[in-house]
């Protein structure tokens, strides 16, 4: 198709009467949209809850395990009785 034919086809499409929309389409779209919004909100809250739980678990583990403290040496015996 060359450019004039394309333009003619577009003009024909634009001049046609638009198709009729079913009357219950708006209500169905609103229902689906609100359901998707509730699901997204729930998913976002669950993700924040999981992130908070992971942060609390990490803080508890770090306070118990204290990974920043160097472990005592096990290779040499303690020097006693000098």
C-alpha positions as CSV (number, residue, x, y, z in Angstrom):
1,X,0.0,0.0,0.0
2,X,1.3,3.4,-0.8
3,X,0.6,6.6,1.1
4,X,-2.5,7.8,-0.7
5,X,-4.2,4.4,-0.3
6,X,-3.4,4.4,3.4
7,X,-4.8,7.9,3.8
8,X,-8.0,6.9,2.0
9,X,-8.4,3.8,4.1
10,X,-7.9,5.9,7.3
11,X,-10.5,8.5,6.1
12,X,-13.0,5.7,5.3
13,X,-12.5,4.3,8.8
14,X,-12.9,7.7,10.5
15,X,-16.0,8.5,8.5
16,X,-17.8,5.3,9.5
17,X,-20.2,5.2,12.4
18,X,-18.4,4.0,15.5
19,X,-19.5,0.6,16.8
20,X,-22.1,0.5,19.5
21,X,-20.8,-0.2,23.0
22,X,-22.7,-2.7,25.1
23,X,-24.6,-1.0,28.0
24,X,-23.1,-3.1,30.7
25,X,-19.5,-2.6,29.6
26,X,-19.0,0.4,31.9
27,X,-20.2,-1.4,35.0
28,X,-18.1,-4.5,34.1
29,X,-15.0,-2.3,33.6
30,X,-15.6,-0.5,37.0
31,X,-16.0,-3.8,38.8
32,X,-12.9,-5.3,37.2
33,X,-10.9,-2.2,37.9
34,X,-11.9,-2.0,41.5
35,X,-11.0,-5.7,42.0
36,X,-7.6,-5.1,40.4
37,X,-7.0,-2.1,42.7
38,X,-7.9,-4.1,45.8
39,X,-5.6,-6.9,44.7
40,X,-2.7,-4.5,44.1
41,X,-3.3,-2.9,47.5
42,X,-3.4,-6.2,49.2
43,X,-0.2,-7.3,47.5
44,X,1.5,-4.1,48.4
45,X,0.6,-4.5,52.0
46,X,1.7,-8.1,52.1
47,X,5.1,-7.1,50.6
48,X,5.6,-4.4,53.2
49,X,4.7,-6.8,55.9
50,X,7.2,-9.4,54.6
51,X,9.9,-6.7,54.3
52,X,9.2,-5.6,57.9
53,X,9.3,-9.2,59.1
54,X,12.6,-9.8,57.3
55,X,14.1,-6.7,58.9
56,X,13.0,-7.8,62.4
57,X,14.3,-11.3,61.8
58,X,17.6,-9.9,60.7
59,X,17.9,-7.6,63.7
60,X,17.1,-10.4,66.1
61,X,19.6,-12.7,64.4
62,X,22.3,-10.1,64.4
63,X,21.7,-9.3,68.1
64,X,22.0,-13.0,69.0
65,X,24.8,-14.1,66.7
66,X,26.8,-10.9,66.8
67,X,28.5,-11.5,63.5
68,X,30.7,-8.4,63.9
69,X,32.6,-9.9,66.9
70,X,35.7,-11.9,66.0
71,X,35.4,-15.5,67.3
72,X,37.9,-16.7,69.9
73,X,40.9,-18.4,68.6
74,X,40.8,-22.2,68.9
75,X,44.3,-23.0,67.7
76,X,46.5,-22.0,70.6
77,X,46.0,-22.9,74.2
78,X,45.6,-20.1,76.7
79,X,48.8,-19.0,78.5
80,X,48.4,-19.7,82.2
81,X,50.8,-20.2,85.1
82,X,53.7,-17.9,83.9
